[in-house]
Amino acid sequence: MIEKAIPVWKKNGFGFFLVNGDNDRPDAFKGFSITLEKNGIEHEVLILPETKHNLGLYYERSVGQLLVFLGKHLKK
C-alpha cells in the first residue's frame, strides 16, 4: 500500500521521475502524482510526444530532464 510507504519516502527524501509516452498511457501516473503532491513528495511527470511504450525511447528522450531532476534532488 502506498499509504504505508509514504512516511518512509518522506523520511528518506525520496523523489520520483515518471516518464510515459503520449501514445502509451499518458494518464497512467495521474493518481500517483496527485498522491505524491498531497503528501509533499518531490516528483516530476514527463509525457513524451509521439512515443509509444518503449523504454529505450523513454530513456533517450528524457535523459536530459532526468539528470536535471536528479541534480536538484541530490543537492537537497
C-alpha positions in Angstrom: 0.0 0.0 0.0 1.2 3.4 -0.9 -0.1 4.9 2.3 2.3 2.8 4.3 5.2 3.7 2.0 4.7 7.5 2.1 6.2 8.1 5.6 9.3 6.1 4.6 9.6 8.0 1.3 9.3 11.3 3.2 11.7 10.3 5.9 14.3 9.2 3.3 13.8 12.1 0.9 12.7 10.1 -2.0 11.7 11.7 -5.3 10.1 10.3 -8.4 10.7 11.0 -12.0 7.9 9.4 -14.0 8.0 9.0 -17.8 5.4 7.8 -20.2 4.6 8.2 -23.9 1.6 10.1 -25.2 0.8 7.0 -27.4 1.1 4.7 -24.4 -1.0 5.5 -21.3 -0.3 9.3 -20.7 -2.6 9.4 -17.7 -1.1 6.3 -16.0 0.6 8.3 -13.3 -2.2 10.8 -12.7 -3.5 9.3 -9.5 0.0 8.5 -8.1 1.1 12.1 -8.9 -1.8 13.5 -7.0 -1.0 11.3 -4.0 2.7 12.5 -4.1 1.6 16.1 -4.4 -0.8 15.9 -1.5 2.0 14.4 0.7 4.7 16.8 -0.3 6.9 14.3 -2.1 9.0 15.7 -4.9 8.2 14.3 -8.3 8.0 15.1 -12.0 5.8 13.6 -14.6 7.1 13.8 -18.2 4.8 12.7 -21.1 6.9 12.3 -24.3 5.2 13.4 -27.5 4.8 10.9 -30.3 6.1 8.0 -28.2 4.7 4.5 -27.8 5.6 2.1 -24.9 9.3 1.8 -25.5 11.8 2.0 -22.6 14.7 2.8 -24.8 12.9 5.8 -26.3 11.8 6.9 -22.9 15.5 7.0 -21.8 16.7 8.6 -25.0 14.1 11.3 -25.0 14.1 12.1 -21.2 17.7 11.6 -20.1 18.5 15.3 -20.0 15.5 16.1 -17.9 16.1 13.1 -15.7 19.7 14.3 -15.0 18.4 17.8 -14.1 15.8 16.3 -11.7 18.5 14.1 -10.1 20.9 17.0 -9.8 18.3 19.1 -8.0 17.1 16.2 -5.8 20.6 15.1 -4.8 21.6 18.7 -3.8 18.9 18.6 -1.0 
